[in-house]
Every structure is written in C-alpha cells, then in structure tokens.
Amino acid sequence: MSSRVIIYCLIVFIATANCVDPYDFKPGETGAYLVVDGRITQSDEINRVKLVMSTTYATNTNSRPVENAQIKVVNSNGEFELFIEEGDGIYMHCGNTLQVKIGETYHLEIEIGDKKYQSIPQTLPEPVNADSITFKVGYGSEINEYGNTISYENIDVFINTPINVDGENSYLRWKTEESWSFTEIKCHPLANPKTCFMARDLSSEDIYIFSSNDISGTYLSNKLVAKKRILNNVEFIEKHYFIVNQYTLQKEAYAYWNKVIQIANPSGDIFDLPPAPLSGNVFNVNDRNEIVLGFFEVAGNSTTRIPLYQPDIQPINITAKDYLCRWGDYVDVCCNCLLLELSTTERPDYW
C-alpha cells in the first residue's frame, strides 16, 4: 500500500476517533430498510462501504446516511480489520492490518446500536486484466420538459478485455472514473503558476455488467462501460483521463446486479427504494426476516487508463485557455485553480 494511502487513513482515523455516540436507528419505520453498498478488492486502493436507510417514496428524501456504525471485514481465519468512518454513511478499509488476498474468503460484520448484520462469505476471485480502453466522440439527444429534442456533446467509453480465462465463466462489472488537470497562467511577475487536478466518478448511477454464460469466445471487444456528457469543456483544455475499474465477481454478485437492472430503475441507484425490495447478501444475524438491501462485493480488480488531449475529441470545440482567462467567469480560476470544484494540487500517482 502506498504511503499516501496510509497517511490519509491515519488522518481520517484521528479525526473520527472521538465519534462514539450511537446512531438512532429506527428499523420499525414504515418502508425503511438498511442498504449496504461496497466492496473489497486485492488492489492497492481504499475499500469503502456505504450504509444508508432507504425511506419511502412519499418522503422528501429517498435515503439518509447511517452514522456511528461499527464495520469490520473478517477472513476465514477469523482475522479482521475495522473500517474507519469518513462521514455521510461512508466507511473505509485501509488494509493496514488485514491484507486482502486472491483466493481468500471474507465477510462483513456490521453493528448498528444493538443490531448485528453479516454478509454471506465470498472468495475473492482472480482478476481479469483488461487490455485497453477506446472511446467515441459524438452527440446524444433527449426530450426536455417542454417536449423538444435537444442534443448534447457526448463521449462513450468502451473496454476491450479477455473473457473465459482458463475456461472459467467471466462475471464482470465496471465502474469508471475521470480525472483532468488545469494549470494557472502567470497572473503577475512574481507568480509561480501551479497545476490542479480534479477527479470524480463517471455515470456512477449507471450499472454496467457482463456474463459470459453461453458465450464460447475468449474476448470481449468494445463493451460500453460509461457515457460522458460534456457539460463543461474546460475539463478538456489539458490532459483528461478515463479510468476503468474492471471488477471480477462471483456468480451470485452478478445475479444480484442483473436483478437490480431488471427490477429497479437502471437510471437510479440502489439507495432509492425499488418497486419491490431486493435483498442482497447481507442479513440481520438475529432476525433473518428483516429485509436488508444492497450488496457487499468481494471482487478482483484491474484498472485501465487512457489519456485524452484536445485533438482526440474533435469535432467538439474546446475553449482556448488564452480566451478563457481573459473573459467570463474563469479569470479568477486562471490565477487560483483551487477555486475549481474538486481541485487539489496533489498529483495522481499515474499522472
């Protein structure tokens, strides 16, 4: 694990060490369900689990975070590591005391007040390493609230990967991220322009899965894994990355996500209450009749990246930095790129 990840985990641990007040958990609310979403993988990344109480459609909000829970991941030998609470119902596993290994079996244990939950044990599969990412620049369309068709600039992201490796059926799921950079101009003679980096999940509400059942081939070409709607072409003035995480799942995990697509609204997310509650692989240890939504994955992970530059996304027109930094809302940003949303001066390891 990189020193950067370890330092981050220590900072969050120190900041949250005093947060011990129990969460006022009320599972008796009509239509309220605990939702668990997260995974662990063998890769050098921070694993996260999100806990939410999903509420009924009649309320003003569809969910609220569960705070002050205790979560730990446990292997087949009984060894475990506690998750650290980040806030907003998100808990992270840093891998400082329990290293996640291919072929090992893990489950999740959750305590919320006096209630205990557990996930069904899963064995971490060998990851399938993707070969490459491709993309297609074009235009999408939709019907607006007035019934008019509007078009927008769009980039479709595709993955190319082996399947059925060593004769084993492949069950895959993809999550795509994007990152980009922006460098300040020299706003005064003594200025030392810095570069900022931004990153976020791409189409995080969409579910992209694949099963090679009944497929005899050994390669999957140009599988759509993300759609990027371009709302701000400033993101493409300098280098822009697409990062695809390919998760190798157990068959049961694939079956769950396939049901989510079929039963729930595929343009929503698992924290919205579906028309029919869809239980996953987490259960109340003392009350198996309690409905618990969501899924905890134990997945192999491979990461593939591709950089894009201005010429790569023609015919989309990208605003010239010289023009951008003279007029409009970006004059201040050009002198202080930390004003950009999600910005940091910490350069990603792969940059």
N, C-alpha and C positions, 0 to 999 in steps of 0.2 A: 504494500500500500504506500502511496506517495506521502511525503512529509506534509504536503499541503492539505491532504485529506485529514491526516492525524491532527494537525493544528486546528483545523476547522471543527473537528469533533470535540476537541478539548475546550474550545471557546464556547460551543453550544452547551456542553456539559456543565461548565462553571456557571454559565448564565442561567441555567434552569435547575440547578441543584437544590434550590430552596422551594421549588414548586411542588408541594406535597398535599395541598388541600384536595379532598376527594371531589370528584365531579358529581353533580346532582343528576344522577342517571334515572330516568323515568320510563322504563320499558312498557309500562302499562298504558301509555298514551295511545289513543286510537290511531291505527295506521302507522305507528312509529316503529322503525326497525333499525338495528345496528347494521352498518355497512362497513365492510373491511376491504380495502384495496391496497395491494402492494406485492412486493416480490423480494426474493434474494437471488443473487447470481454469483458465479465464481469470479466475475471480472473485478478489476480494481476500481470500484465505484461505491458510493454511499447508497446502501439499500434503504428504501423508505416504505412505510406503511401509513395509510391514512384511515382514520376512524371517523365516521360520521353517523349521526342519527338522521335517517331519512324520514321526512314527515309527509303528511297527506297533501294532495293537490290543492286543497281548499285554503291552505295557508299562504302567507305572503312569501315564504321562502321554502324551498324544497328540502333543505338539509341544514344541519348545524354541526360544527366540529365537536368531537369528544375529547375533552382535556383531562390531564392528570391520570391517564390510564398507565398501567404497567404492562409492557410488552417485552417478551423475550423469545429468541429463536433457540430451539433445542435440537441437538443432533441425536443420533441413535444410541450414543453412549451416555446420554444424559447431560452432556456438557452444554452450556448455554451462554448467551450474552444478552444483556439488557439493551433495549432501544433507548435513545435519548429523545426527549420531547423537544421539537422545534417550535411548535405553536400552530394554531389553526387546525388542530387534529392530526398533524403530521409528526411522525416519529421516525428516527433514523438509526440504522445499524451500521457502525463504522468498521466492524471486523477487527477490533483491537485484541480481543481475547478469544474469539471463535472464528477461525478461518473457514470460509465456505469452500467446499471441495466437490469436484465432479465425482459422482458415484455414491456420495454420502446421502443419508436420509435426514430430513429436517421437518419440524413442525413449529407452529407459532402458538404461544400461550399468551392470553390477554386477561388482565384483571381490571375490572371497572367497578369500583366500590366492592361489594361483596359478591359480585358475579364473576365467574370464570369461564373463559372461552378457549377453544383449542381448534387448530386446523388439522385436517387429515394428513398424516405424514406422506411426504413425497420424496422421491430420489432425484437428485439433480442430474439431468441428462447431459451427455456430451454436446457441446455447442456445434452448430453447423455454421461454418465461416462463409459469409457471402463473398462473392468475387468483386462486384463493382456496383456503383450507383449510376444511373442515367437519368436524364430529365428532358422534359419537353416544354417549351415556352409557347404560350398561346393565349386564348381568351375563353373565359367562361361566361355564362349568362344565367339570369334568374328573373323571376317576376317580382316586381316591387309591390308595395302595399296599394298602389293605385292601378295595378293590373298591367303595367307597362314592362316590357322586356328591357333589361339593362345588361350591358356587358362589362366585364372587368378583366384586368390583366391577371394571368394565372401561370403557375409553373407546376406541372405534375412530376412527381418523383417516383422512380422505379428502382427495384432491386433485381440483381442477377445473382443467383445462388444455386449451388448443388442441392439436390434433394435425394432422398432414399439412400443416404450414405451407409455403406456396409450392409445394404439390404434392409435397413430399418426404415419404417414409415416416418415421414417428417411431419411434425406438427409445429407450425411457426406462427409467431405474432410479431408485429413490427411497431415500434414507437420511433418517431422521427423528431429530431431537434434541428434548430438552425442557429447559427452564430454569425456575427459580422463585426467589422471594425470601422472606426471613424477617427481620422487624425485631424487635430486642430490646425488652423492656419497661424502664421506668426502675426499676432494682433498688435504687438508693439516691439520696439527694438530689443528689449531685454527678455522677451518671451521665449520659453523653451517648450514648443508645442508637444503635447502628449497624445498618445493613441488610446482610445477607449474601445472596449469590447462588450458586446451585447449578446445575450443568448436566451432562448426560450423554447418551449415545446411547440411543435408544429402540428396543427389539427389534432390537439390532444383529445378532443371529444369523439374522434372517429376511431373505429376498430378495424384493423387490417389483420386478417388471419389466413392461414392456408393449411390444408391437409392433403397429403399425397396418397391417401387411400384410393385404391382403384386406378392409380397412375403408375405406369411401369417405367416412365422416363427417369433420368437421373439429373435433370437440370431444369430450373425454372427461370425463364427469361422475361424481363420487362414486366415484373409484377408491380402494379401500382401500390405504393405504400404511404403516400402523402400527397396533399394538394396545398399549394402555397398561393393564397390570394394576395396579390400585391396591393397593399393599401398605402404604402409609403416607399417610393423608390429610392429614398435616401439610403436605405439598407443595402443598396447595390452600388453605391458610389465607389466603395473599395471592395476588398475581398469578402465574399459571403460563403459560408459553409452550410451544406446539408449533412447531417449526421444521422445515420440509420442504425438503430439498435435492433438486431435480429435475435429474438428470444426463441429458443428451442424448448417446447413444452412437453409435458406428459399428455397422453391422450385425454385424460379427464379434464385438464385445463382447457384444451382446445374445445372439447364438447361444451364446457360452460360458456366460453365466449361466443360460440356458434349459437347457443340458445339466446344469449343477450341480443345478438343481431336479429334473431327471428322473432323474439317476443317483445323486447323493449324497442324504444325508438332509437335506431342506429345513429341518429344525429344528436342524441342526448348523451348522458353519461350515467354510470352505474349509481350515482348518488341521487338521481331522480327516481321516485317511486314508480316502477313499471306497472302496467295494467294488471299483471299477475306477479306477485312476489316470487323472485327467482333465487332460491337458496344456492349457496356455493359450497365451499368445503370447510367452513368454519361453523362450529356448533357450541351451544351452551353445555358445559360439562354436566351440570346438574338438572338441566331441563332440555331434553332433546326436542321437545315440541316447540320451543321458541324459534321463530324464523329469523335467520341471520343472512343478510345479503352480502354479495361481493365474493371475492376470491383472493386467496393468498397463493402466489405462484412460487415454485422452486424451479428456476429456469436456467438453462445455459445461455450465455450471451456472447454475441460477437458484434463488434462495432465497425462500421464502414463509413468513410467520409469522402466528400467531393467538394473542392473549392470552385466557386463561380466568380467570374470577373465580368466587367461591363460588356465586352464583346460577346460573351456567352449567352446573353439574354436578349439579343436582338430578335424581333423588331421593337421591343419595349424601349422607350426612350428614357434615359437616366439623366437627371438634372446634373449639370456641371457644377462642381464644387465652387468654382470661381463665382458663378452666378448665385448659387445658393447662399454663399457667405456675404453677399453684398445686399441682398434684398430679402424681405419677408421675415418669417419667424425664426430662422435659423442663424441669424447674425450672432446672437449670444452663444449659441451652441458651438459655433466655429471657434470661439475663444475659450470655451469651457465645455468639453464634450461630456463631462459628468452630469450635465443637465439633461442628457438623453435618458429616456426611460430604460431601466435595467442595466445601465452602464457601469463599468468598472475598469480600472487600469490594469487589473491582473490579467496577464496574457495566458490564454489556454495552453496547456501542455503541447497540443498538436499544432499550434499556430506556427 
